[in-house]
Amino acid sequence: EKTGAALEARLLAAAETAEIPVVTDARAEQLYMDGDRIAAVGIARPDGAREVIGCGALVLACNGYGGNRDLVARHIPEIASGLYYGHAGNTGDAVLWGEELGALADHLSGYQGHGSLAHPHGILITWALMMEGGVQVNREGQRFSNEHGGYSEQAVHVLGQPDGLAWNIYDRRIHDFALSFPDYRDAVAAGAIRQGASVADLAAATGLPEAGLAETLTTVAALQAGEGTDAFGRDFMGKPALEPPFFAVKVTGALFHTQGGLVIDDEARVLRAGGSAFANLFAGGGAACGVSGPDVSGYLSGNGLLTAIGFGWLAGASAARSA
């Protein structure tokens, strides 16, 4: 099963097998230094009780800062108006602690976005709709971008439309294909998907202007037939032309997760601003500076898992040696 829940279950099972205690309902609030080493972590319980837990080594695996609106506005203002489609607990603790400790951070403007989150349902709509031949239009029924430029980059393009919304337009063939995705089936069950036997019917079902929608689909049909060049640079060849009945889903752009963070060395040790490494402080996943670079265009599918699994493995192995 290729889901985050399955991965988490495997990790929890491994921790249990290794007899590693997992403390829940406790929020880490403060790091304590002893000389140049991390000596302890201060935690708070829901009832207000506080504890200090000593450590031989500390791995920061608390993800990025997508759940911290102030940090997002400071470092990634272009996506600040977008919905955050991640865990609310990702509040940038690693970055904030790093600032206090004098750690080096980089690429804090890097992130993964997504230009196809069903609105107002909050359900991910697979970008395969676009790759299979679908298009996105704004409330005027007009396309506004090259939909093959990347689903991450598309988030900003969608948010730049009136009301920050767009419609995915596609046909029965693509709809049937999308039904193989659990999220899409959830969107169908939630009533997010509209359909029409004709352009006029689809316009009525979505509230889009029939004239604008018809013009767009006529232009797309010509491009899919090899006639002309797309104004946005998209290559429409290679997929069947869109045919009625048509389907549509209203979507918005969203922030999925940040890609910048604390800079680490090849042992996943956190680096200071001067370049030296903390002896026993490590970072992985979204807490560390990833490989996507300083903006949304650097993100590739799997970059988040790469840093979680790759840096996580490095951090765990290094922490075991350090402790």
N, C-alpha and C positions, 0 to 999 in steps of 0.2 A: 504494500500500500504506500503510494508516494504522497504522503501528507505530512504536515508538521506534527499532527497528533501522533502519528505512528513513530516518527523520529523521536519525539519526546518520550513516548512510552518505552522505546528501546533504551534511551539514556537513563531513565528512572530505574528500569530493570537492571541495568548494568551497575548503577550505584547501589542498589539493594543487594545484588550478588556480592559486591565488594565490601558490603557492610559499611557503606559511607552514609552517615546521617544526613538527611535532607530536612532542613528547618524551614517550615512554611509559616505564614502569618507573622513574619518578622521583616521589618524594613531596615536595610542598612542605611545609616545616616551620617556616619563619620568614620574617617580613617585616622589611625594613630601611628605616628612615627616614633621610632627610637633610633636616634642617629640618622643613618641613611637607609634604614630598613622599615618596612611596614610591620608594626608590632601587633596591632589589634584592629578590630572593627566594632564600632558602636551600633547596636541595633535597637529598634523600638517595636514593642508589641502593640496589638490593637487596644489593649486595656491601659496603655500609657506606660507600662513597665519598660525599663531600659536595661540593657545588658552590654557588657564589653566582652568580646570573644577574642582571645589571643590567636595568633597565627604565625606559622613559620614562613608561609608564602601566601600571596593573595592573587587570585585571578579575577579580573574584572570581566564579567560575561553578562553585563546588564544592558546590552544592546545600545542603540543610539539615542537620539533626542527627538524623534518624531512626535512624541506626546507632550513636548514642552513648546508651547506656542511662542513664547518669548525667544527661545533659541532658534526656532524655525524662522521667525520674522527677522532675526538678526543675521542669520547665515544664508537663508534661502528665501528671500522675500518673494521671489517669483511664484512660489508654491504656497505661500502663507495663507491664501484664501481657500485653498483646497481642503477637502476632507482628509483627515488622517485615518488611513485604513490599517492600523496596527494596534498593538497593545497600549493602553493608556499609561501603563507603568514605565514605558520607555521615555523617561523624562531627562535623559542626558546626565545621569549621575556620574558616569565615568569621565565625561568631558569637564564637568564642574569640579569634581575632585582633582582632576588633572590640573586645572587652572590653579587651584589652591596649592598644589604640590610643586608647581613649576614644571609640569610635564609639557612635552611638545605635542601639539595637535596639528592636523593638516587636512586639507580637502573637506573642510566642514560645509562647503557649498555643494558637495556631491550628494546625489540622492537617486533613488528609484521612484519614479512616478508611474501612473497608469492612466490612460485616457479613456477608460471604458468601465466605469463603475455605475451600475444601474441606479437611477435616481427616481424616487427617494428611497428605494429599497436597500441600497448599500450592498448589493450583491455583485461580485466580480463577473463581468461578461468577457469571455475569452476573446483575445485578440485574433484568434483564428478566423473569426467572422470577416475581419479585414483582409487577412492573408489569403482567404479563399475567394475573395472578389467583392466583398461588401465595401460600403463607403460610409463616411460620416458627413452629416450636414448640420448646419445651424438652424435656428428657428425660422430662417427665410427659405429653408430648403436647399441652401447652397453649400457645396463643399468649400473647405477653407484650408486644406493642407494635403500633403502627401501622406496618406494613411500607412504607407509602408516605411516611413521614416523611423519607426520604432514606437512601441506602446508606451515606453517610459517618457520619451520626448513629447508624446502626444498629450500628456496631461496638461502642459502649459498651453498648448494650442486650444484645447477644449475650454479651459478656464478663461481664455481670452475671448470667447464668444459671448454674445448677450446672455446674461444670467449665469454664465459659466456652464452652459449645458449644450449638448449635441444629441443627435439621433444616429444610431447605427442603422443603416438600411441594407437589407440583404434579401435573399429569396428562399424558397422551400428547400432547395438542395443544401444551402448553407445551414439553414435551420435544422434540418435532419442530421447533418454532420455535428452540429453543436450539441445536440442532445446526448452525445457521448461524454460530455463534461458535466460532472455533478453540479457545479455552480450554475450552469446554464439551466439545468433541470429545476434547480431551486428558483431561478428567475421566472421560469414558466409557471411553476406552482404558485408563485407570489403574484402572478398577474402582471408582470413587468413587460411582457412581450405583446406587441400589437401586430395585427396583420390585416391585409386587404387584398381582395382578388384583383384589384387594378390600382393604378396610381391614384385615381380619384378616391377609391375606398381607403387606401392607406393614408392619404391626406386627411380624410375625415376621421380616421381612427387616431391620428397623432396630433391633429390641429395644425399641421404644417400647411403652408399655402400650396395649393395644387399646381399652380403655374410654375413656381420655383422648383418644386420637387420634380415635375415632369421635365422641365428643362435640364435639370441635373442628370436624371436617369437617361434622357435621350443622348446627352453628351457622353455619359459613361458607356452606353451601348456602342456608340461610334468608336470610342477608344478601345473597347474590348474587341471590336471588329478590325482593329488595326488602322483606323482612320484618324489622322491627326496626332497631335502631341499634347499630352496633359499639361495644363498651365502650372501644375504644382510638381511636375517631374516624375509622376508615378508611371510605371510600366504596367499597363492593364492586360498585356498579352499572357497567355498561358493558363487562364482560368475561363470556364464557360461564362457566357454573358448572363446577366441577371434576367430572370424571367418571372412573370407573375405566377402564383401569388407572391406578394412581397411581405416582408416582416420588418419590424422596427422595435428598437428599445431606446428609451431616453437614458443618457449617461452623463456623468460629470467626470472631471479630472480629480485625481487623488494622489496624495503622498503615501507611498508604501513603507519605505524606510530610508533613513539617512545612510550615507556611505562613507563619510569622513569620521575621524575620531583620533584617538591617541596613537602616536607614531610608535611602532615597535621594531625591534631588531629581529635577526633570524632565529632567536630563541623566544620570541614573543615577549621579551622584556620591554616595559614602557621606557621610553627615552625622555631625558630631561631636555629643556630648551637648549642647553649647551651641547647636547649630543651624547652625554654619558647615560648609562642605563641604571635604572633602579635595580638594586640587587635582588629583590624578591617580589616585585610588582609586575604582573603580567596582564595582558589583555588579548581578547579574541572576539570574533564576531563583530557585531555593530559597535562595540566599545572601542575597537581599533580602527585605524585608518585603513580603508579597504583598497581595492584595486580599480575602482571606477573613475578615478580622477576627480577634478574639481567641479564638474557640472553634470547635468542629467544625461548628456550625450554619451558619456563613458560607460554607462551601465549596460551590461549584457546579462541575459537570463542566466541565473545561477550564481551571480557574483556574491549575493548575500550568503548562500549556502557555502560557497567556497571559503569565505572568511570564517564562517561559523565552524565548519568542519576542519578546514586546514589550520587556521590560526588556533582553533580550540585544541586540536591535537598537539600542536607545538607548545601551547601554553601549559597544558596539563603535564606533558612530559618534562618540560623545563621546571615547572613548579615542584614536581615530585623530586627532582634532583636538588633543587634549592632548599627545600624544607628539611 
